[in-house]
Amino acid sequence: MRVAVTGTPGTGKTTATERLDTGLDVLHLNDVIKDEGFSTGIDEDRGSLVADLDSLSEWLDGRDNVLFESHLAQHFDADRVIVLRAHPETIVERLRERGDDDSKAYENAESEALDVILGEAVEEHGMESVYEIETTDRDPDEVASEIRAVVDGEREPSAGTVSYIDWL
């Protein structure tokens, strides 16, 4: 089984997946990109690495019984894709706490309100493989429990159940 956990930066992917006990190997793809050199340069406007998705995809190929998380995870082959969601104001707060500037925080909040990552996940994997989990007012252990329920097949796909369009 291959499970992707994705979502806008600030939705709680890393924190929740660090608390998982599913029997799957957990891979934090942003760390892999840095540690293995899977980047093509630096996005000067955002101050972040530009991921080499093709090289990362090759690296992931053949890995089974794995759960991988990143805001890019929807771009890779997976049996189930979990999209963590959080209210845009929560995204702004969390990213500011991490040290991101307002421009980056609000760019990500707008992306969340526009369902960018959810749309990519559905487009690449289909509605029947995508599961949304609302994280705004939830403890990371609760979010990890919801992820575990998806991995264990105890939840039905749920793409399109969360909306923040009114925030815009």
N, C-alpha and C positions, 0 to 999 in steps of 0.2 A: 504494500500500500504506500502511496505517495500523497501526502497532504500538504497543501500550500496554505499558509496563513499570511494574509496581506492586509493592507489598509493604509490610509493616509498616515504620514508621520505624526506621532502623538496619539494614536488610537490605543496603544498599549500592547503591541505585538510582542516585543522582546520581553517585557515584564511578565506577561501571561504565559508565554511559552517556556520561560525559565522555571515556571512553577508546575509544569506538566509532568505527569507520570503515566505515559501511554505505552511504553515498550518500543516506541519509535525513536530512532536517533533524531535529535533536534539540531538543525543547522540554522545558524543565523547568517543569512546570505550577505548582509552588509559587511560582516567580519570576514567572510570568505573572499569577497571582492577586494578588500584591503590586504588581507594576508597572502592571498594567492596571486595578487597583481592583475585581477580581471577588470582593469579599467583602461580606457582609451585616452584619458587625460582628465583635466579639471574644468568644470563649468565655472568660469570666472564670475559670472553673475550671481551664482548661488553658493559658491565656495564649497562645492562638493565634487566627488569623483563621478565621472561618466562611466557607467558600467558597460563592460563588454558582454552583452547578453549572449552572443553566440558562444564565446569561450566558456561562460558560466553554464550554459545549457549543456555543452559537451561534458563539462566536469560533473554535472548532475546526472547525466545519462548513466544508466546501469545501477544507480543507487535506489534500492528498494527499502521498504520499512523505514521510511524517513518522513519527517515533518520539517519543512523549511519555511522560514519566515523572513519577510522583507516587504517593503512597499513595491517591490518588483516581482514578487513571488507568483503573481497571476500570469506572468509571461512564460512559465515553464510547465511541462507536462505534470499533471497531478490527477489523482482519482477524485479528490474533493478539494474545493477551494473555499476557505473561510475568509470572509471579509469583515474585519473589525471596523466598527463605525463609532464615531463620537461627535457630539455637537460641535460645530465650528468654533464657538467661543471657548469650549473646553480644549480644542486643538490649539488655539492661540495661547491659552494659559499654560498648557503643558510645554509647548515649544519655547515660550519665553523663559519658563523655569529651567529648561535645558540650555539656555543661552542663545537661542536663535533670535535674530533681529525681527522687528515688526514686519518688514517686507516679506521675509521668508514665512513667518507665522501666518500672515494673512493670505499669502499665496496658497499655502496648504489648506487653510480653512475654506477658501473659495473652492478649491478642488474637491474637498469633502462635501460641500453643499451641492456641487454639480454632479456628484456620484461618479467621478472620473474613474476611480479604481474599480468600483463595482461594475461600471459599464465595460471596462476592459476584461474583467473576470468573466462576465456573462458572454461577451463576444467570443472569447477564446475557449471557454469551457462549456457553455450552455447553461440554461437555467437549472437543469436537473443536477448540476454538480456544484452549485454555489450556495453558500450558507452565510447569512449576515448575522453578526452578533453585535448588539448595542453595548457599548462600554462606558458611556458617559458617566453614569452614577453608580458604577459597579466596581467592587473590589477586584483586584487582579486574580484572586483565588476563585471568585465566582466566574470570571471570564475563562480561566483555565478549565474550570469544570464544564462550561459550555463547549469549549473546544474538544474536551475529552468526549463529550456526548456525541459530537459530530464524528470523531474518529471511531467511536464504538458503534456507529450506525443507529444511535438512539434519537436522532433528530432528522426531520425532513428538510430538504432544500428550502431556502427562504429568501432568495434574491428579490429585492424590491419591497422589502417590508419597512425600511427605514428611510425617512426623507427629511432633509434640512433645507429644501429649496426656499422656504419662507425666510431663512436667514439672509438671503441675498436681497 
